[in-house]
């Protein structure tokens, strides 16, 4: 029988409960045999094993499916003492080849591999639009620089250098865009790191990589209804289908690509609902106001269910960048800021909804975003609205006071 390894930190519950919580995705480890370690997570109180793969410097990590006897007496099954956990870790290591409890590595995983698998997981979970968005971002900014690098070999210094290069040079992007790229990059690496069969021993090379601070400024360009009407009217003079697209953007708060993907069948006139089939955050149902429902009834016009709900200029579906020149032309004709884009209609929808006291959870649900995102980007407008709402309620708090807080003499009498 192998000799048990001692550990002043782990061998009794009193010392274990004094340990600081584990917050770095790694347990407390103690070597119990050559190439074999026993691990303990705090505060979860669970036992793990880590074994060195023969001929490599990589470890395979697996749960022992048992808790430590921190709060319950050991039973030799799902609650183990420190020494019982050692015995089980050794058994698992001995049975490795036959039982595949600690699985063999799938081979060296590159950053490009991780990105490809991540895109396919998004496609399965959230649809083609979200997957394509992530794929284009990763293919442009990640794989050309880091794609051939094995994930195991990445260092924090290297990933920091890559992140900083995103906002420098002739191809620099904004810090806000860089943070979105970084979020996709980290999500892709986290996906393969979570699979023990990949044999990736640590995520420090990207876990400690921080996003740029203060990158998301408040949304700037948004229009009142009269300004949107003028924009639509000017667009109609040169492109009627595009004017319909502008109206749809303002009435739903949907993104350009989301509207372009909608078929006639995605509009339910009876329920007053437009289903976005594949948005940035997945499919969602947009509850329409009465005017919006009437608008979509008119544009659907008895066409086949699989036809584009908002057909392009030539009757087909709108292309990825078909809106850019058209929106600039319409903005100029309507004498509106040239800094605006089609996205300004989404900002306008959210801004007008906030001003009209639409609950934020409804706005967030319709727009496929979160309340926290709306609060962050529309903080100034929300603060102004908060003041208006408080003043509206002032009558319920009115007292007969003068400066200094004293009640008027005639009222006191």
GIMO-V181183 format. One record per backbone hydrogen bond with DSSP energy under -0.5 kcal/mol. NH is the residue of the N-H (numbers start at 1). CO is the residue of the C=O. Records with the same first field share a line. If there is no record, write none. Layout:
# GIMO-V181183
NH = CO ; CO
This chain:
# GIMO-V181183
11 = 7
16 = 12
17 = 13
18 = 15
19 = 16
22 = 42
23 = 21
28 = 40
30 = 38
32 = 36
33 = 36
36 = 33
37 = 50
38 = 30
39 = 48
40 = 28
41 = 46
45 = 41
46 = 41
47 = 66
48 = 39
49 = 62
50 = 37
51 = 60
52 = 35
53 = 58
56 = 53
60 = 51
61 = 59
62 = 49
64 = 47
67 = 78
68 = 45
69 = 80
70 = 68
71 = 68
75 = 79
76 = 79
80 = 67
85 = 81
86 = 82
87 = 83
88 = 84
89 = 85
90 = 86
91 = 87
92 = 88
93 = 89
94 = 90
95 = 91
96 = 93
99 = 95
100 = 95 ; 96
103 = 101
106 = 197
110 = 108
111 = 146 ; 149
112 = 147
114 = 110
115 = 111
116 = 112
117 = 113
118 = 114
119 = 115
120 = 116
121 = 117
122 = 118
123 = 119
124 = 120
125 = 121
126 = 122
127 = 122 ; 123
131 = 127
132 = 128
133 = 129
134 = 130
135 = 131
136 = 132
137 = 133
138 = 134
139 = 135
140 = 136
141 = 137
142 = 138
143 = 138
145 = 142
146 = 142
147 = 142 ; 143
149 = 146
151 = 109
153 = 150
154 = 150 ; 151
159 = 155
160 = 156
161 = 157
162 = 158
163 = 159
164 = 160
165 = 161
166 = 162 ; 163
167 = 164
168 = 165
172 = 169
173 = 166
178 = 174
179 = 175
180 = 176
181 = 177
182 = 178
183 = 179
184 = 180
185 = 181
186 = 182
187 = 183
188 = 184
189 = 185
190 = 186
191 = 187
192 = 188
193 = 189
194 = 190
195 = 192
196 = 194
198 = 195
199 = 196
201 = 199
206 = 203
207 = 203
208 = 204
209 = 206
210 = 208
215 = 212
217 = 215
219 = 377
222 = 220
228 = 224
229 = 225
230 = 226
231 = 227
232 = 228
233 = 229
234 = 230
235 = 231
236 = 232
237 = 233 ; 234
238 = 234 ; 235
239 = 235
243 = 239
244 = 240
245 = 241
246 = 242
247 = 243
248 = 244
249 = 245
250 = 246
251 = 247
252 = 248
253 = 249
259 = 255
260 = 256
261 = 257
262 = 259
264 = 307
265 = 305
266 = 263
267 = 264
268 = 266 ; 273
269 = 267
272 = 268
273 = 268
274 = 286
275 = 266 ; 273
276 = 274 ; 284
277 = 275
282 = 279
284 = 276
286 = 274
287 = 285
288 = 272 ; 286
293 = 289
294 = 290
295 = 291
296 = 292
297 = 293
298 = 294
299 = 295
300 = 296
301 = 297
303 = 300
307 = 304
309 = 262
310 = 262
311 = 308
312 = 316
315 = 312
322 = 319
324 = 321
326 = 322
327 = 323
328 = 324
329 = 325
330 = 326
331 = 327
332 = 328
333 = 329
334 = 330
335 = 332
336 = 331
340 = 337
344 = 341
345 = 342
346 = 342 ; 343
347 = 343
348 = 344
349 = 345
350 = 346
351 = 347
352 = 348
353 = 349
354 = 350
355 = 351
356 = 352
357 = 354
358 = 353
362 = 359
363 = 359
364 = 360
365 = 361
366 = 362
367 = 363
368 = 364 ; 365
369 = 364
374 = 370
375 = 371
376 = 372
377 = 373
378 = 374
379 = 376
382 = 378
383 = 379
384 = 380
385 = 381
386 = 382
387 = 383
388 = 384
389 = 385
390 = 386
391 = 387
392 = 388
393 = 389
394 = 391
396 = 393
397 = 394
398 = 395
401 = 399
402 = 406
405 = 402
408 = 400
412 = 408
413 = 409
